[in-house]
C-alpha cells in the first residue's frame, strides 16, 4: 500500500475497534467523548478574535481530520457553516450520525492529502487538533497546510497542532507509522511560513508533542515597510514591568509596536535580545495604525543583568535598544500536576492498565526523578517533555511487581526532595 491507502485502512480499522479511544486517547462512552471535545476547543476559540469582523452566521470553518465529529459539534456554534474532512469513511459515517442534530455541520471523506473538495477562498477559519501528528509523511502534512492557505479567505486563520517532538524509540515500530506519524522542528515551521508567504502569528509548545501554530492569510493590501515600524516600549511579558526572570513562563518580553504591517509575520521580525536573535512567539491583531503587542521568550542561557532589546527585520535591527532587567528565577519548586492511568488519561489517580503516568512541573533534571507505588520503586520509566518552558515532564511507568489491587500511595522524589504523596487506586 502507499501511504494514503495505509492511512485509510488503519483508521478505518481503528474506527471499527474503538473510535472514541483512538481519537481521545481514553476509553469512554459517547457522552463522555463529546464532553472532551467541548473542553478541547478553547485554543481555537481564543483565535477567533483575529478574524475580520463579520456576523457568525456568515462565517465558514473547516476541520482537517474530523474523525467522528468530536470537535465539529461544539465548534459549530461559532459559524453559519462548518465542514469536516477525514480520510476514514468509517469515521465519517460515525460523524454523520453524531451531527444529525447539527444542521450547519457536514462531514466528508476526502483524498487524504488535499482539500480539493473546496474552492479557493471559501473558509474564514481552518483548524486541526491531534491529527497531523499521525500522518507518516511530511509531504502530506505540508500539502494540507498549503491547501489550508488556498481555501482560506484573505485574513482567514489556520490554527493547527503538529508534533514537534520525535516519539519515544519504543513507539517507532514497523506497522505503527500511521500512529507515530512525523514531526517538525520550529525551524521547519518557520521555513514553511516564509516559503508560502503565510504569516505565522503565534506558536507555542515548541519541541513538544503538541506544537500549536497559528497562521493568518495575508490581506495583500500593502507592501511590508519595516522602516515604518516603531518600538514604543519594551516590558516584561506578564506584568508590564521591566524585571524578567531567567526561566519559566514569565521569562518573556513584550514589544509594544506602532506601524507594524498588517501582514507581518513572526518569522520576518525576530527580536534581538542582547546579541542573540529569537523568533517571537505571539503577535496580537494589528490595529489600523499598526499598533500591536509582540512577544518573545528569553532564549536559554541568558543570565541576570541589564538586557537591551531590539526589533529586527530578517536579522537587521530596525529599532533603538530598550533595556529590561533580567533577574535570577526563584529556586525550583517541583510539584505533581496530575496522575492518571498510563493508557486512559481520563482515569485520574487510578491504574486501569497496570501503570501510571505522572506529570511533574519545574523539574530541572528528569534523571533525578524517582517514583514508587506502594513503597516499591518503579522498575522502568518513559520520560517525555510536555513543556520545556515550564520544565514539565510526563513519567510513564508500569506497576512494580507484586502491587495488590486496591488503595495505594504513589510517592515521588526529585533528587533529595520528597513530594507530597498521592492516594491512588489499582483496579
C-alpha positions, 0 to 999 in steps of 0.5 A: 500500500502507499501511504494514503491507502495505509492511512485509510485502512488503519483508521478505518480499522481503528474506527471499527475497534474503538473510535472514541479511544483512538481519537481521545486517547481514553476509553469512554462512552459517547457522552463522555467523548463529546464532553472532551471535545467541548473542553478541547476547543478553547485554543481555537476559540481564543483565535477567533478574535483575529478574524475580520469582523463579520456576523457568525452566521456568515462565517465558514470553518473547516476541520482537517481530520474530523474523525467522528465529529468530536470537535465539529459539534461544539465548534459549530456554534461559532459559524453559519457553516462548518465542514469536516474532512477525514480520510476514514469513511468509517469515521465519517459515517460515525460523524454523520450520525453524531451531527444529525442534530447539527444542521450547519455541520457536514462531514466528508471523506476526502483524498487524504492529502488535499482539500480539493473538495473546496474552492479557493477562498471559501473558509474564514477559519481552518483548524486541526487538533491531534491529527497531523501528528499521525500522518507518516509523511511530511509531504502530506502534512505540508500539502494540507497546510498549503491547501489550508492557505488556498481555501482560506479567505484573505485574513482567514486563520489556520490554527493547527497542532503538529508534533514537534517532538520525535516519539519515544524509540519504543513507539517507532515500530514497523506497522505503527507509522500511521500512529507515530506519524512525523514531526517538525522542528520550529525551524521547519515551521518557520521555513514553511511560513516564509516559503508560502508567504503565510504569516505565522502569528503565534506558536507555542509548545515548541519541541513538544508533542503538541506544537500549536501554530497559528497562521493568518492569510495575508490581506495583500493590501500593502507592501511590508515597510519595516522602516515604518515600524516603531518600538514604543516600549519594551516590558516584561511579558506578564506584568508590564514591568521591566524585571524578567526572570531567567526561566519559566513562563514569565521569562518573556518580553513584550514589544509594544509596536506602532506601524507594524504591517498588517501582514507581518509575520513572526518569522520576518521580525525576530527580536534581538535580545542582547546579541542573540536573535529569537523568533517571537512567539505571539503577535496580537491583531494589528490595529489600523495604525499598526499598533500591536503587542509582540512577544518573545521568550528569553532564549536559554542561557541568558543570565541576570543583568541589564538586557537591551532589546531590539526589533529586527527585520530578517536579522537587521535591527530596525529599532533603538535598544530598550533595556529590561532587567533580567533577574535570577528565577526563584529556586525550583519548586517541583510539584505533581500536576496530575496522575492518571492511568498510563493508557486512559488519561481520563482515569485520574489517580487510578491504574486501569492498565497496570501503570501510571503516568505522572506529570511533574512541573519545574523539574530541572533534571528528569534523571533525578526523578524517582517514583514508587507505588506502594513503597516499591520503586518503579522498575522502568520509566518513559520520560517525555517533555510536555513543556520545556518552558515550564520544565514539565515532564510526563513519567510513564511507568508500569506497576512494580511487581507484586502491587495488590489491587486496591488503595495505594500511595504513589510517592515521588522524589526529585533528587533529595526532595520528597513530594507530597504523596498521592492516594491512588487506586489499582483496579 
